[in-house]
Amino acid sequence: MPNLHEKKCLACEGIGAALNDAAITDLIAKLNPTWQLSADKTSIKRRFDFKGFAKTIGFVNAVAWIASQENHHPDVQFGYNYCEVIFTTHALKGLSENDFICAAKVDLLLS
């Protein structure tokens, strides 16, 4: 079975229902432990800290590239020296494997 970062996202429309608790627990364990599951289990979030604006923007651009390649787009909030990335599958009003695939690819940016 391929690692999450080796998989490709599927089109969100028509992929079924949001993941159940067991699937979420299994998939989040495969990510960097700093990813946080929202209280309602509909999104995952991670904060990244940087030394300066240029490094932050470089990271934001890399996240945008991943999102474009996978056609699965996070909410991104950033400032001078930080970036927060939030994944959810809006079409399902919850989490899909796509969220975890993209989070795993984002994790690779800093490994």
One Martini backbone bead per residue (centre of mass of N, CA, C, O) as a GRO file, in nm:
protein
  111
    1MET     BB    1   0.095   0.036   0.024
    2PRO     BB    2   0.084   0.355  -0.013
    3ASN     BB    3   0.172   0.641   0.073
    4LEU     BB    4   0.019   0.932   0.102
    5HIS     BB    5   0.234   1.103  -0.075
    6GLU     BB    6   0.181   0.889  -0.331
    7LYS     BB    7  -0.087   0.994  -0.373
    8LYS     BB    8  -0.398   1.085  -0.528
    9CYS     BB    9  -0.646   1.283  -0.580
   10LEU     BB   10  -0.985   1.298  -0.580
   11ALA     BB   11  -1.275   1.382  -0.669
   12CYS     BB   12  -1.505   1.516  -0.451
   13GLU     BB   13  -1.723   1.455  -0.631
   14GLY     BB   14  -1.860   1.139  -0.565
   15ILE     BB   15  -1.691   0.993  -0.304
   16GLY     BB   16  -1.905   1.032  -0.082
   17ALA     BB   17  -1.833   1.025   0.241
   18ALA     BB   18  -1.723   1.104   0.514
   19LEU     BB   19  -1.519   1.018   0.742
   20ASN     BB   20  -1.469   0.819   0.994
   21ASP     BB   21  -1.322   0.787   1.297
   22ALA     BB   22  -1.132   0.550   1.225
   23ALA     BB   23  -1.006   0.674   0.971
   24ILE     BB   24  -0.900   0.930   1.100
   25THR     BB   25  -0.716   0.796   1.309
   26ASP     BB   26  -0.538   0.649   1.103
   27LEU     BB   27  -0.445   0.899   0.926
   28ILE     BB   28  -0.330   1.098   1.144
   29ALA     BB   29  -0.098   0.897   1.230
   30LYS     BB   30   0.062   0.959   0.939
   31LEU     BB   31   0.129   1.228   1.053
   32ASN     BB   32   0.228   1.486   1.181
   33PRO     BB   33   0.163   1.555   1.523
   34THR     BB   34   0.077   1.874   1.465
   35TRP     BB   35  -0.178   1.787   1.374
   36GLN     BB   36  -0.517   1.905   1.399
   37LEU     BB   37  -0.822   1.818   1.520
   38SER     BB   38  -1.121   1.903   1.516
   39ALA     BB   39  -1.388   1.883   1.724
   40ASP     BB   40  -1.585   1.797   1.464
   41LYS     BB   41  -1.412   1.634   1.245
   42THR     BB   42  -1.370   1.840   0.960
   43SER     BB   43  -1.059   1.912   1.032
   44ILE     BB   44  -0.719   2.012   0.958
   45LYS     BB   45  -0.429   2.150   1.143
   46ARG     BB   46  -0.131   2.364   1.079
   47ARG     BB   47   0.155   2.513   1.217
   48PHE     BB   48   0.400   2.740   1.080
   49ASP     BB   49   0.736   2.843   1.141
   50PHE     BB   50   0.939   3.137   1.069
   51LYS     BB   51   1.223   3.333   0.936
   52GLY     BB   52   1.034   3.527   0.788
   53PHE     BB   53   0.866   3.625   0.501
   54ALA     BB   54   1.004   3.474   0.264
   55LYS     BB   55   0.969   3.188   0.384
   56THR     BB   56   0.667   3.196   0.406
   57ILE     BB   57   0.601   3.249   0.104
   58GLY     BB   58   0.741   3.001  -0.005
   59PHE     BB   59   0.552   2.804   0.139
   60VAL     BB   60   0.282   2.901   0.028
   61ASN     BB   61   0.357   2.840  -0.268
   62ALA     BB   62   0.399   2.535  -0.227
   63VAL     BB   63   0.113   2.475  -0.133
   64ALA     BB   64  -0.025   2.580  -0.389
   65TRP     BB   65   0.103   2.374  -0.579
   66ILE     BB   66  -0.010   2.122  -0.452
   67ALA     BB   67  -0.309   2.201  -0.477
   68SER     BB   68  -0.306   2.217  -0.788
   69GLN     BB   69  -0.210   1.926  -0.847
   70GLU     BB   70  -0.463   1.799  -0.664
   71ASN     BB   71  -0.728   1.964  -0.651
   72HIS     BB   72  -0.676   2.062  -0.333
   73HIS     BB   73  -0.789   2.320  -0.111
   74PRO     BB   74  -0.683   2.520   0.126
   75ASP     BB   75  -0.668   2.695   0.407
   76VAL     BB   76  -0.482   3.009   0.434
   77GLN     BB   77  -0.276   3.146   0.694
   78PHE     BB   78  -0.076   3.455   0.715
   79GLY     BB   79   0.242   3.596   0.809
   80TYR     BB   80   0.548   3.695   0.864
   81ASN     BB   81   0.616   3.391   1.053
   82TYR     BB   82   0.346   3.234   0.943
   83CYS     BB   83   0.143   2.925   0.893
   84GLU     BB   84  -0.188   2.813   0.818
   85VAL     BB   85  -0.325   2.485   0.760
   86ILE     BB   86  -0.646   2.388   0.613
   87PHE     BB   87  -0.828   2.084   0.596
   88THR     BB   88  -1.111   2.015   0.378
   89THR     BB   89  -1.426   1.880   0.251
   90HIS     BB   90  -1.672   2.063   0.136
   91ALA     BB   91  -1.852   1.853  -0.024
   92LEU     BB   92  -1.870   1.677   0.270
   93LYS     BB   93  -1.842   1.824   0.543
   94GLY     BB   94  -1.535   1.701   0.570
   95LEU     BB   95  -1.335   1.425   0.561
   96SER     BB   96  -1.078   1.308   0.346
   97GLU     BB   97  -0.816   1.163   0.201
   98ASN     BB   98  -0.718   1.423   0.063
   99ASP     BB   99  -0.632   1.575   0.319
  100PHE     BB  100  -0.400   1.370   0.392
  101ILE     BB  101  -0.239   1.381   0.136
  102CYS     BB  102  -0.174   1.686   0.146
  103ALA     BB  103  -0.048   1.692   0.427
  104ALA     BB  104   0.186   1.499   0.355
  105LYS     BB  105   0.306   1.688   0.136
  106VAL     BB  106   0.359   1.924   0.325
  107ASP     BB  107   0.550   1.779   0.519
  108LEU     BB  108   0.783   1.744   0.299
  109LEU     BB  109   0.881   2.045   0.288
  110LEU     BB  110   1.032   1.997   0.599
  111SER     BB  111   1.227   1.723   0.562
   0.00000   0.00000   0.00000
